[in-house]
Amino acid sequence: MSVIASGGTGTPCCEVVLGIYEKALRWTGDWDRLFRQAKDAGFRFVDLSVDESTERRARLHWPPHKRIEVRDAAARNGIAIGGVCLSVHRAVGPGSADPAVADEADQIFEQGIRLCADLGAPVLQVAGYYAFYESPDPGQRDRYVASLRRAVPKAARAGVLLGIENVDGADVTSLTRAMELVREIDSPWLQLYPDVGNIAEQRLDEEVELRAGAGHMLAIHVKDVRVGEPRRVPMGDGVADFDKAFAELARQRWSGRMMVEMWNDDADDSVERCVAARLVVEKHLDAAGIRH
């Protein structure tokens, strides 16, 4: 699924487009201002969030005019909507032992796919949590896989790609595990949306894991982490080995969208923080010979 760019000489090379996570930006209640912040910080796309909060979860029920409003605001500001992160599945687990919760998780898949289609977002990020808030049981993975099987044909009909994110916790914690799901379901509409930071937080090897996902990575998350701290670690202050990760991407000649994942909690200097993070990422991309 990787796209190979070509330089002026016709030699295949790597090239990425950098984007930013919505939660890195300061929310003022105005979509034009949100997307303008992304542009001001030097990014070309934004990934939106549908999470556990009442406000963001309500996006699954946006009326048509609201979807058009958001899509048009992005276009006016020269920003693409790269994808939608369906992290509400952390609370409503597709692998839940409660049939009512599992049914709700299926509905969320369908609503998220439709939201992506209406926003013009090509990728719906699938969180690798079976049933995060429930005690583990032997059937969780099977129920999670069954839910994915039901979601994939809906995604195919809508023309929306599903990308599994390797997560913190104890479920789909590696690209190796995520690839087991991709092979088991065996559909071009289910691939990977790797998180380089989560690889490091799990004390896994970036080169080994990204190599395991070769040919199946729709886009890439980059964030910094410490072990036990998967969020809110300033870029460059953690343990993520971006040089090793980007060297492997260069070896694969991977090109695509790379999303900087941050949580700035509506700080007044959110744009400045995003710029600082972008510069760190660009430094490591340059070292690997990846254009941006």
Residue pairs with C-beta under 8 A, 6 or more apart in sequence:
1 188
1 191
1 215
1 216
1 217
1 218
2 214
2 215
2 217
2 252
2 253
2 254
2 255
2 256
3 255
3 256
4 12
4 13
4 253
4 255
5 12
5 13
5 14
5 15
5 255
5 291
6 12
6 13
7 13
12 253
13 253
13 255
13 289
13 291
14 249
14 250
14 253
14 254
14 255
14 288
14 289
14 290
14 291
15 255
15 290
15 291
15 292
16 220
16 255
16 256
16 257
16 258
16 285
16 290
16 291
16 292
17 44
17 45
17 256
17 257
17 258
17 292
18 42
18 43
18 44
18 258
18 259
18 260
18 278
18 281
18 282
18 292
19 38
19 43
19 44
19 45
19 46
19 47
19 80
19 82
19 257
19 258
19 259
19 260
20 38
20 41
20 43
20 45
20 46
20 47
20 259
20 260
20 262
20 274
20 278
21 46
21 47
21 49
21 85
21 259
21 260
21 261
21 262
21 263
22 34
22 46
22 47
22 48
22 49
23 49
23 262
23 263
23 264
23 265
24 260
24 261
24 262
24 263
24 264
24 270
24 273
24 274
24 277
25 34
25 37
25 38
25 41
25 46
25 264
25 270
25 271
25 274
26 34
26 37
26 264
26 266
26 267
26 268
26 270
26 271
27 34
27 266
28 34
31 69
31 70
31 73
31 74
32 73
32 76
32 77
34 46
34 73
35 46
35 73
35 74
35 76
35 77
35 79
36 77
37 270
37 271
37 274
38 45
38 46
38 77
38 79
38 274
39 77
39 78
39 79
40 271
41 271
41 274
41 275
41 278
42 274
42 275
42 278
43 79
43 260
43 274
43 278
44 78
44 79
44 80
45 79
45 80
45 81
45 82
45 257
45 259
46 74
46 79
46 80
46 81
46 82
47 81
47 82
47 83
47 84
47 85
47 125
47 259
48 59
48 70
48 81
48 83
48 84
48 85
48 119
48 121
49 56
49 84
49 85
49 87
50 56
50 57
50 59
50 60
50 84
50 85
50 86
50 87
50 88
50 112
50 115
51 57
51 85
51 87
51 88
51 90
52 87
52 88
52 90
52 91
56 88
57 88
59 115
60 88
60 108
60 111
60 112
60 115
61 111
62 70
62 115
64 118
67 115
67 118
67 119
68 118
70 81
70 119
71 81
71 118
71 119
71 120
74 80
74 81
80 120
81 119
81 120
81 121
82 121
82 122
82 123
82 219
82 257
82 259
83 116
83 121
83 122
83 123
83 124
83 125
83 163
83 193
83 219
83 259
84 112
84 115
84 116
84 119
84 121
84 123
84 124
84 125
85 125
85 127
85 165
86 108
86 109
86 112
86 124
86 125
86 126
86 127
87 125
87 127
88 108
89 105
89 108
89 126
89 127
89 129
90 127
90 129
90 132
90 133
91 132
91 133
92 101
92 104
92 105
92 108
93 101
93 102
93 105
93 129
93 130
93 131
93 132
93 133
93 134
93 140
93 144
94 102
94 105
94 106
94 109
94 130
94 131
94 143
94 144
94 147
94 148
95 102
95 129
95 130
95 131
95 139
95 140
95 141
95 142
95 143
95 144
95 147
95 171
96 102
96 105
96 131
96 134
96 140
96 143
97 131
97 134
97 137
97 139
97 140
97 143
98 134
101 131
102 143
102 147
105 147
106 147
106 150
106 151
109 147
109 150
109 151
109 154
110 151
110 154
112 124
113 124
113 151
113 154
113 155
113 158
113 160
114 158
115 121
116 122
116 123
116 124
116 158
116 160
117 158
117 159
117 160
121 160
122 160
122 161
123 160
123 161
123 162
123 163
123 193
123 218
123 219
124 155
124 160
124 161
124 162
124 163
125 163
125 165
125 193
126 148
126 162
126 163
126 164
126 165
126 190
126 193
127 165
127 167
128 164
128 165
128 166
128 167
128 171
128 172
128 173
128 177
128 178
129 167
129 169
129 171
129 172
130 136
130 140
130 141
130 143
130 144
130 171
130 172
131 140
131 143
131 144
132 169
132 171
134 140
136 170
140 171
141 171
144 171
145 181
145 184
145 185
148 162
148 181
148 185
148 190
149 185
151 162
152 162
152 185
152 187
152 189
152 190
155 161
155 162
155 189
155 190
156 187
156 189
160 189
161 189
161 190
161 191
161 218
162 189
162 190
162 191
163 191
163 192
163 193
163 218
163 219
164 172
164 178
164 181
164 182
164 190
164 191
164 192
164 193
165 172
165 193
165 194
165 195
165 198
165 221
166 172
166 173
166 174
166 175
166 177
166 178
166 192
166 194
166 195
166 198
166 199
166 202
166 209
167 173
167 195
167 198
168 198
168 201
168 202
168 230
171 177
172 178
172 181
173 198
173 202
173 204
174 199
174 202
174 204
174 209
174 212
175 192
175 194
175 199
175 209
175 210
175 212
175 213
176 209
176 212
178 192
178 194
178 213
179 192
179 212
179 213
179 216
181 190
182 190
182 191
182 192
182 216
191 216
191 217
191 218
192 213
192 216
192 217
192 218
193 217
193 218
193 219
193 220
193 221
194 209
194 210
194 213
194 217
194 220
194 221
195 221
195 223
195 261
196 206
196 210
196 220
196 221
196 222
196 223
196 240
196 242
196 245
197 221
197 222
197 223
197 224
197 225
197 230
197 233
197 238
197 240
197 261
198 221
198 225
198 230
199 205
199 206
199 209
199 210
199 240
199 245
200 206
200 225
200 238
200 239
200 240
200 241
201 225
201 226
201 227
201 228
201 229
201 230
201 239
203 227
205 244
206 240
206 241
206 244
206 245
206 248
207 244
207 245
207 247
207 248
210 217
210 245
210 248
210 249
210 252
211 248
211 252
214 252
214 254
217 254
217 256
218 256
218 257
219 256
219 257
219 258
219 259
220 249
220 254
220 256
220 257
220 258
220 259
221 258
221 259
221 261
222 240
222 242
222 245
222 258
222 259
222 260
222 261
222 281
223 231
223 233
223 235
223 240
223 260
223 261
223 262
224 233
224 234
224 235
224 236
224 237
224 238
224 239
224 240
225 231
225 233
225 238
225 239
225 240
226 233
226 238
226 239
227 239
229 238
231 263
232 262
232 263
234 273
234 276
234 277
235 260
235 262
235 276
235 277
235 280
235 281
236 280
242 280
242 281
242 284
243 284
243 287
243 288
246 284
246 285
246 287
246 288
246 290
247 288
249 288
249 290
250 288
250 289
250 290
258 281
258 292
260 274
260 277
260 278
260 281
262 273
262 274
262 277
264 270
264 273
264 274
267 273
282 292
285 291
285 292
